[in-house]
């Protein structure tokens, strides 16, 4: 409808079908001009989403990120040695390991040969039956890198920082890298 100007009363007049069509085409053309910008602002399913966590609360949030989504799944990882971690990190790990068992989240991967690692694995023997020990000269990290079915988690317990990266291609690539490392150590130093 069109509003007729100048009348004392508000008067409306119906547009013709041709006018309506022309207006619709004009609207579509305007939308098409802005569509690339709108697409750029809208994240795709394959976009890389990155989240940064800091401090004790942030560290805990990163450890429990999408935790329920990991039920009945397997996490592959390069796990850090536990040497000199703050007590708050050990408390978070203790709770996380107990909660992990409840949702049947299995851990596989590689961890460095180190007394702190042996002590930790002994404490959670039933949790870490599928983690292999790498000689310290091959792998001696203080940072853990873990790939879940949904995302990648990088954790620095010493500085209470974590990064989550969500992207199916990143997850697939890192899982393949972990499989290569596990293959190298599967015959060797089992925990």
PyMOL commands that set and color helices and strands:
alter all, ss='L'
color gray80, all
select helices_A, chain A and resi 17-41+55-63+67-70+87-102+115-123+168-185
alter helices_A, ss='H'
color red, helices_A
select strands_A, chain A and resi 2-4+11-13+49-54+74-79+106-112+130-134+144-147+152-156+161-166
alter strands_A, ss='S'
color yellow, strands_A
deselect
rebuild
show_as cartoon
